[in-house]
Each structure stands twice: as C-alpha cells, then as structure tokens.
Amino acid sequence: MYADGSGGLVPVQEIVGAWRIAIAERHRAQVQTLDWHLLHHLVSGRYRLSINGVELAVQPGDLIYYPPHADVVWLENVGPVVFHSVAFHAPGLTIEPRPRLLRDAAGFGKRLSTMTEERLLGPVSARQSLLHWATLLEVVALLVPDAPEAVAGGSQWNGLEAYIRRSGDWQMPTDAMARWLGCSRTTLHRHCLAATGLAPGAWLRQQRHDLARRMLLTSAMSISAIARQLGYARVQEFSRDFRRLAGQPPARWRQLAAQEGMAPEPAE
C-alpha cells in the first residue's frame, strides 16, 4: 500500500506481466483492455490509435497509459512496430480514466523496457524486483497529481497548473481539470480567470502556443514532432491552432524567424 498525493492509500497490488510485442505493417484491430492498468513504451515504429475516443499519434520513446476496460482502436502503422507492455493491478488507484501520452518523462520508458526484458529472461532477483516496483510507482506518481490543498503558498489553480506542467498534459479536457480540483466547471473557470486572466481552454491554448514558439525558436525539431510533443493527434490541427494565434503557419513562422537570426534551420 502506498500513499497518494491526497493523503490516502494507493494499493498497487501486483505487476501482472511484462511483454515485448511486435506488430506487423499496416495492422488494424479493435479490442477492449482487461481490468488491468497498462503502460506501453514504444521502442520502434510509429502508429496512431484511439483509446476511449481519444486519438493519439505515438512515436519512439513515448510512454502510453491505458486505463482498465478501455476501448482501443488501432488506426494505422506505416511500418512494423515494437513496444514493451507492463500490466499491473491497482483497484484503489485514483487516476482519471482516460489515456495519457508521456514523452518519455525522465526516461521512464527506457526503464520500463529494461524491466520488461529482465522479466522475460526468467525469475528476477530481489534487487531487480525492488527496482521494477520503484520504476512502476514513479510512473504512477506522474499520473496521480498532488492534492490541490497540499500545494503550499498558492491557490488551487496553482496546484493544477503545476501538475499540467509536470505531466505535459497540454490537451487536458476542461471536465478533467474540474474533476482534478474537485469542483464544478464554473468554479474552475473562476479559479483560472483569477490566476491567469484567461478561461481554462484559452489558457491551455496559449501555453501550447508559447511552448510551440519556444521549440520552433530553440530547436531543429520537425513540425510534426512539435505537434506530437504538444499532444496533437494530427499536425494539421497544430498548424491550424498556431496560425490562429501567430498569423502564420508554424513552418512559415520559423522560416521568417530564421531569416531574422532568431531560430535554427528546421530539420524538415
């Protein structure tokens, strides 16, 4: 039994299994997960899938969380895909029942892959078992936010904002934000407006835009990679949102910034 951020207990009871899974090119499938929590680390390949109606574009290094009893539709993969999968039982775990895509936060994806490979080789040592549990619990800690009231020196909104920045959940739905705070959408709007001067949705859009500008200015990441980093399932959606705020599509905006000596040459 482990303490969560709200002072309660999170019973992560069992690591059910760990697997290395290879998917052939142009695979399509529709399944429902069991009553396990699932974590996938993509080793190679790229694919798109929908989990409970949320579409994700997954790239190597990504870490994906599947809630129990999730409806999963594998949409497409252009080439072969290899990923490591870890399943665990946690009946009392309070996690928002929606998928998450983490951009290999703190290298946890690689650690999960190491854990999988070690378990596939046979019985693990006591030390390996402890390291596996430590890795799993650290990932779970990313998914379970700190309780708002436990955040010192700030409002409830500050706690939610800190969680979003830490987890990189830049597409967090408004309903999920309200549930995180344990309040209504109206109260959420009031907290956000008081802290930022913006409504929750507008604040998230502005944060995504600011991060996009920073990545366009300071990195040679491709436009599609930046879109994925910000949680967009399609690069076209990212380009549309960026143009609304910047007046230019991201590729053109970066080109102009490069001409003025503000940005590196793009990778594309």
VOBA-957409 format. One record per residue (C-alpha): chain; residue in one letter; x negated, y negated, z; residue number from 1. Coordinates in pm, whole numbers, plus 50000, padded with zeros to 5 digits. Each point is the difference from the previous one (the first is absolute). Example, Ala and Ser with C-alpha at 12.3 -4.5 7.8 and 13.67 -1.06 7.14 Angstrom:
% residues 2
+-------+-----+-------+-------+-------+-----+
| chain | res |    c1 |    c2 |    c3 |   n |
+-------+-----+-------+-------+-------+-----+
|     A |   A | 48770 | 50450 | 50780 |   1 |
|     A |   S | 49863 | 49656 | 49934 |   2 |
+-------+-----+-------+-------+-------+-----+
This chain:
% residues 268
+-------+-----+-------+-------+-------+-----+
| chain | res |    c1 |    c2 |    c3 |   n |
+-------+-----+-------+-------+-------+-----+
|     A |   M | 50000 | 50000 | 50000 |   1 |
|     A |   Y | 49862 | 49660 | 49902 |   2 |
|     A |   A | 50100 | 49646 | 50097 |   3 |
|     A |   D | 50141 | 49784 | 49721 |   4 |
|     A |   G | 49990 | 49620 | 49977 |   5 |
|     A |   S | 50328 | 49957 | 50183 |   6 |
|     A |   G | 49884 | 50179 | 50313 |   7 |
|     A |   G | 50190 | 50319 | 49918 |   8 |
|     A |   L | 49860 | 50338 | 49899 |   9 |
|     A |   V | 49941 | 50123 | 49648 |  10 |
|     A |   P | 49995 | 50382 | 50001 |  11 |
|     A |   V | 49783 | 50104 | 49706 |  12 |
|     A |   Q | 50050 | 50366 | 50068 |  13 |
|     A |   E | 49823 | 50193 | 49729 |  14 |
|     A |   I | 49788 | 49979 | 49686 |  15 |
|     A |   V | 50206 | 50232 | 49783 |  16 |
|     A |   G | 49753 | 50039 | 49717 |  17 |
|     A |   A | 49751 | 49845 | 49762 |  18 |
|     A |   W | 49979 | 50074 | 49627 |  19 |
|     A |   R | 49815 | 49904 | 49684 |  20 |
|     A |   I | 50251 | 49963 | 49717 |  21 |
|     A |   A | 49930 | 49970 | 49628 |  22 |
|     A |   I | 50271 | 49880 | 49762 |  23 |
|     A |   A | 49984 | 50060 | 49625 |  24 |
|     A |   E | 50028 | 49723 | 49747 |  25 |
|     A |   R | 50347 | 49853 | 49932 |  26 |
|     A |   H | 50161 | 50167 | 50299 |  27 |
|     A |   R | 50360 | 49918 | 50096 |  28 |
|     A |   A | 50189 | 50125 | 50305 |  29 |
|     A |   Q | 50270 | 49909 | 50251 |  30 |
|     A |   V | 49983 | 50140 | 50355 |  31 |
|     A |   Q | 50098 | 49924 | 50358 |  32 |
|     A |   T | 49735 | 50020 | 50271 |  33 |
|     A |   L | 50053 | 50211 | 50311 |  34 |
|     A |   D | 50024 | 49875 | 50359 |  35 |
|     A |   W | 49628 | 49920 | 50004 |  36 |
|     A |   H | 49825 | 49669 | 49973 |  37 |
|     A |   L | 49764 | 50011 | 49701 |  38 |
|     A |   L | 49682 | 49814 | 49913 |  39 |
|     A |   H | 49845 | 50024 | 49653 |  40 |
|     A |   H | 49656 | 49873 | 49899 |  41 |
|     A |   L | 49954 | 49972 | 49624 |  42 |
|     A |   V | 49657 | 50129 | 49900 |  43 |
|     A |   S | 50022 | 49961 | 49622 |  44 |
|     A |   G | 50248 | 49901 | 49732 |  45 |
|     A |   R | 50285 | 49751 | 50005 |  46 |
|     A |   Y | 50374 | 50051 | 50025 |  47 |
|     A |   R | 50335 | 49837 | 50066 |  48 |
|     A |   L | 50266 | 50139 | 50228 |  49 |
|     A |   S | 50316 | 49895 | 50180 |  50 |
|     A |   I | 50051 | 50076 | 50370 |  51 |
|     A |   N | 50351 | 49928 | 50132 |  52 |
|     A |   G | 50049 | 49767 | 49706 |  53 |
|     A |   V | 49676 | 49804 | 50058 |  54 |
|     A |   E | 49771 | 50022 | 49698 |  55 |
|     A |   L | 49624 | 50017 | 50061 |  56 |
|     A |   A | 49704 | 49987 | 49760 |  57 |
|     A |   V | 49721 | 50205 | 50158 |  58 |
|     A |   Q | 49630 | 49976 | 49920 |  59 |
|     A |   P | 49690 | 50185 | 50128 |  60 |
|     A |   G | 49928 | 49926 | 50365 |  61 |
|     A |   D | 50360 | 49918 | 50085 |  62 |
|     A |   L | 50161 | 50146 | 50310 |  63 |
|     A |   I | 50376 | 50068 | 49978 |  64 |
|     A |   Y | 50237 | 50068 | 50288 |  65 |
|     A |   Y | 50318 | 50205 | 49941 |  66 |
|     A |   P | 50271 | 49999 | 50269 |  67 |
|     A |   P | 50178 | 50327 | 50079 |  68 |
|     A |   H | 50283 | 50110 | 49767 |  69 |
|     A |   A | 49893 | 49753 | 49732 |  70 |
|     A |   D | 50139 | 50017 | 49647 |  71 |
|     A |   V | 49695 | 50005 | 49774 |  72 |
|     A |   V | 50001 | 49958 | 49621 |  73 |
|     A |   W | 49665 | 50043 | 49825 |  74 |
|     A |   L | 50033 | 49760 | 49707 |  75 |
|     A |   E | 49680 | 50036 | 49801 |  76 |
|     A |   N | 49629 | 50067 | 49998 |  77 |
|     A |   V | 49799 | 49945 | 49684 |  78 |
|     A |   G | 49717 | 50237 | 50096 |  79 |
|     A |   P | 49943 | 50273 | 50260 |  80 |
|     A |   V | 50040 | 49896 | 50364 |  81 |
|     A |   V | 49832 | 50136 | 50313 |  82 |
|     A |   F | 50102 | 49901 | 50352 |  83 |
|     A |   H | 49963 | 50122 | 50356 |  84 |
|     A |   S | 50314 | 50045 | 50208 |  85 |
|     A |   V | 50037 | 50013 | 50379 |  86 |
|     A |   A | 50332 | 50085 | 50168 |  87 |
|     A |   F | 50077 | 49946 | 50367 |  88 |
|     A |   H | 50293 | 50035 | 50239 |  89 |
|     A |   A | 50090 | 49693 | 50206 |  90 |
|     A |   P | 50370 | 50019 | 50098 |  91 |
|     A |   G | 49984 | 49696 | 50229 |  92 |
|     A |   L | 49791 | 49782 | 49772 |  93 |
|     A |   T | 50166 | 49664 | 49935 |  94 |
|     A |   I | 49896 | 49905 | 49649 |  95 |
|     A |   E | 50212 | 49808 | 49753 |  96 |
|     A |   P | 50143 | 50280 | 49777 |  97 |
|     A |   R | 49855 | 49875 | 49673 |  98 |
|     A |   P | 49685 | 50080 | 49803 |  99 |
|     A |   R | 49679 | 49803 | 50050 | 100 |
|     A |   L | 49707 | 49957 | 49765 | 101 |
|     A |   L | 49676 | 49908 | 50178 | 102 |
|     A |   R | 49698 | 49895 | 49797 | 103 |
|     A |   D | 49766 | 50239 | 50184 | 104 |
|     A |   A | 50007 | 49789 | 50316 | 105 |
|     A |   A | 49670 | 50038 | 50187 | 106 |
|     A |   G | 49914 | 50307 | 49789 | 107 |
|     A |   F | 50268 | 50218 | 50160 | 108 |
|     A |   G | 50079 | 50165 | 49666 | 109 |
|     A |   K | 49647 | 50137 | 49970 | 110 |
|     A |   R | 50014 | 50119 | 50360 | 111 |
|     A |   L | 50327 | 50180 | 49932 | 112 |
|     A |   S | 49843 | 50166 | 49697 | 113 |
|     A |   T | 49707 | 50117 | 50212 | 114 |
|     A |   M | 50248 | 50134 | 50254 | 115 |
|     A |   T | 50184 | 50189 | 49725 | 116 |
|     A |   E | 49686 | 50155 | 49854 | 117 |
|     A |   E | 49882 | 50114 | 50344 | 118 |
|     A |   R | 50335 | 50163 | 50078 | 119 |
|     A |   L | 50010 | 50176 | 49664 | 120 |
|     A |   L | 49664 | 50163 | 50075 | 121 |
|     A |   G | 50146 | 50185 | 50299 | 122 |
|     A |   P | 50022 | 49960 | 50380 | 123 |
|     A |   V | 49863 | 49666 | 50119 | 124 |
|     A |   S | 49783 | 49938 | 50304 | 125 |
|     A |   A | 50126 | 49821 | 50310 | 126 |
|     A |   R | 49803 | 49690 | 49898 | 127 |
|     A |   Q | 50145 | 50003 | 49648 | 128 |
|     A |   S | 50350 | 50043 | 50141 | 129 |
|     A |   L | 49955 | 49695 | 50225 | 130 |
|     A |   L | 49871 | 49793 | 49708 | 131 |
|     A |   H | 50298 | 50109 | 49788 | 132 |
|     A |   W | 50245 | 49893 | 50270 | 133 |
|     A |   A | 49816 | 49669 | 50045 | 134 |
|     A |   T | 50025 | 49928 | 49628 | 135 |
|     A |   L | 50368 | 50090 | 49985 | 136 |
|     A |   L | 50089 | 49787 | 50303 | 137 |
|     A |   E | 49808 | 49701 | 49863 | 138 |
|     A |   V | 50201 | 50021 | 49677 | 139 |
|     A |   V | 50325 | 50033 | 50197 | 140 |
|     A |   A | 49899 | 49690 | 50197 | 141 |
|     A |   L | 49997 | 49806 | 49671 | 142 |
|     A |   L | 50358 | 50107 | 49937 | 143 |
|     A |   V | 50133 | 49925 | 50351 | 144 |
|     A |   P | 49976 | 49624 | 50063 | 145 |
|     A |   D | 49929 | 49840 | 50333 | 146 |
|     A |   A | 50313 | 49896 | 50188 | 147 |
|     A |   P | 50081 | 49631 | 49943 | 148 |
|     A |   E | 50011 | 49926 | 50370 | 149 |
|     A |   A | 49649 | 50141 | 50044 | 150 |
|     A |   V | 49844 | 49740 | 49769 | 151 |
|     A |   A | 49834 | 49741 | 50223 | 152 |
|     A |   G | 50022 | 49626 | 49950 | 153 |
|     A |   G | 50251 | 49992 | 49718 | 154 |
|     A |   S | 50356 | 50047 | 49890 | 155 |
|     A |   Q | 50161 | 50322 | 49882 | 156 |
|     A |   W | 49933 | 49888 | 49643 | 157 |
|     A |   N | 49625 | 49983 | 50070 | 158 |
|     A |   G | 50005 | 50368 | 50095 | 159 |
|     A |   L | 50180 | 50097 | 49680 | 160 |
|     A |   E | 49767 | 49787 | 49789 | 161 |
|     A |   A | 49696 | 50163 | 50164 | 162 |
|     A |   Y | 50144 | 50344 | 49921 | 163 |
|     A |   I | 50062 | 49914 | 49634 | 164 |
|     A |   R | 49646 | 49864 | 49960 | 165 |
|     A |   R | 49848 | 50302 | 50174 | 166 |
|     A |   S | 50199 | 50260 | 49807 | 167 |
|     A |   G | 50003 | 49819 | 49665 | 168 |
|     A |   D | 50376 | 50056 | 49970 | 169 |
|     A |   W | 50052 | 49699 | 49773 | 170 |
|     A |   Q | 50325 | 50140 | 49859 | 171 |
|     A |   M | 50168 | 50057 | 50338 | 172 |
|     A |   P | 50379 | 49970 | 49954 | 173 |
|     A |   T | 50184 | 49736 | 50203 | 174 |
|     A |   D | 50214 | 50265 | 50171 | 175 |
|     A |   A | 49685 | 50184 | 50109 | 176 |
|     A |   M | 49853 | 49675 | 50137 | 177 |
|     A |   A | 50316 | 49940 | 50203 | 178 |
|     A |   R | 49993 | 50356 | 50135 | 179 |
|     A |   W | 49633 | 49959 | 50093 | 180 |
|     A |   L | 50094 | 49698 | 50212 | 181 |
|     A |   G | 50313 | 50169 | 50129 | 182 |
|     A |   C | 50219 | 49713 | 49888 | 183 |
|     A |   S | 50253 | 49900 | 49736 | 184 |
|     A |   R | 49904 | 49857 | 49659 | 185 |
|     A |   T | 50125 | 49662 | 50120 | 186 |
|     A |   T | 49769 | 50006 | 50304 | 187 |
|     A |   L | 49710 | 50119 | 49783 | 188 |
|     A |   H | 50062 | 49707 | 49766 | 189 |
|     A |   R | 49998 | 49761 | 50295 | 190 |
|     A |   H | 49671 | 50140 | 50138 | 191 |
|     A |   C | 49832 | 49987 | 49658 | 192 |
|     A |   L | 50124 | 49651 | 49919 | 193 |
|     A |   A | 49882 | 49866 | 50335 | 194 |
|     A |   A | 49654 | 50157 | 49961 | 195 |
|     A |   T | 49932 | 49948 | 49628 | 196 |
|     A |   G | 50258 | 49758 | 49862 | 197 |
|     A |   L | 50113 | 50269 | 49755 | 198 |
|     A |   A | 50260 | 50276 | 49984 | 199 |
|     A |   P | 49855 | 50353 | 50041 | 200 |
|     A |   G | 50021 | 50092 | 49631 | 201 |
|     A |   A | 49849 | 49668 | 49894 | 202 |
|     A |   W | 49719 | 50039 | 50254 | 203 |
|     A |   L | 49912 | 50347 | 49865 | 204 |
|     A |   R | 50001 | 49870 | 49642 | 205 |
|     A |   Q | 49769 | 49714 | 50099 | 206 |
|     A |   Q | 49764 | 50236 | 50183 | 207 |
|     A |   R | 49985 | 50234 | 49699 | 208 |
|     A |   H | 49931 | 49703 | 49776 | 209 |
|     A |   D | 49724 | 49864 | 50224 | 210 |
|     A |   L | 49836 | 50342 | 50020 | 211 |
|     A |   A | 50028 | 50043 | 49624 | 212 |
|     A |   R | 49833 | 49663 | 49937 | 213 |
|     A |   R | 49722 | 50093 | 50243 | 214 |
|     A |   M | 49937 | 50333 | 49826 | 215 |
|     A |   L | 50011 | 49838 | 49656 | 216 |
|     A |   L | 49749 | 49739 | 50115 | 217 |
|     A |   T | 49760 | 50216 | 50202 | 218 |
|     A |   S | 50004 | 50343 | 49834 | 219 |
|     A |   A | 49980 | 50162 | 49659 | 220 |
|     A |   M | 50295 | 50231 | 50078 | 221 |
|     A |   S | 50231 | 50065 | 49709 | 222 |
|     A |   I | 50347 | 49844 | 49998 | 223 |
|     A |   S | 50158 | 50343 | 50039 | 224 |
|     A |   A | 49775 | 50080 | 50299 | 225 |
|     A |   I | 50097 | 49673 | 50170 | 226 |
|     A |   A | 50367 | 50077 | 49938 | 227 |
|     A |   R | 49962 | 50342 | 50162 | 228 |
|     A |   Q | 49811 | 49849 | 50294 | 229 |
|     A |   L | 50299 | 49774 | 50065 | 230 |
|     A |   G | 50248 | 50286 | 49983 | 231 |
|     A |   Y | 50149 | 49941 | 49654 | 232 |
|     A |   A | 50117 | 50313 | 49820 | 233 |
|     A |   R | 49960 | 49830 | 49661 | 234 |
|     A |   V | 49746 | 49740 | 49890 | 235 |
|     A |   Q | 50277 | 49820 | 49808 | 236 |
|     A |   E | 50179 | 49924 | 50329 | 237 |
|     A |   F | 49681 | 49856 | 50146 | 238 |
|     A |   S | 49938 | 49787 | 49690 | 239 |
|     A |   R | 50356 | 49867 | 50011 | 240 |
|     A |   D | 49978 | 49902 | 50368 | 241 |
|     A |   F | 49656 | 49844 | 49959 | 242 |
|     A |   R | 50109 | 49792 | 49702 | 243 |
|     A |   R | 50300 | 49865 | 50191 | 244 |
|     A |   L | 49770 | 49846 | 50261 | 245 |
|     A |   A | 49687 | 49923 | 49797 | 246 |
|     A |   G | 50157 | 49900 | 49669 | 247 |
|     A |   Q | 49767 | 50243 | 49819 | 248 |
|     A |   P | 49976 | 50380 | 49983 | 249 |
|     A |   P | 49714 | 50133 | 50212 | 250 |
|     A |   A | 49768 | 50087 | 49710 | 251 |
|     A |   R | 50032 | 49649 | 49853 | 252 |
|     A |   W | 49968 | 49838 | 50344 | 253 |
|     A |   R | 49677 | 50195 | 50064 | 254 |
|     A |   Q | 49868 | 49908 | 49655 | 255 |
|     A |   L | 50054 | 49631 | 50067 | 256 |
|     A |   A | 49842 | 50032 | 50345 | 257 |
|     A |   A | 49697 | 50175 | 49846 | 258 |
|     A |   Q | 49962 | 49719 | 49746 | 259 |
|     A |   E | 49985 | 49756 | 50290 | 260 |
|     A |   G | 49742 | 50216 | 50178 | 261 |
|     A |   M | 50244 | 50107 | 50273 | 262 |
|     A |   A | 50039 | 50371 | 49927 | 263 |
|     A |   P | 49781 | 50292 | 49880 | 264 |
|     A |   E | 50048 | 50154 | 49660 | 265 |
|     A |   P | 50290 | 50250 | 50012 | 266 |
|     A |   A | 49945 | 50376 | 49985 | 267 |
|     A |   E | 50256 | 50044 | 49724 | 268 |
+-------+-----+-------+-------+-------+-----+
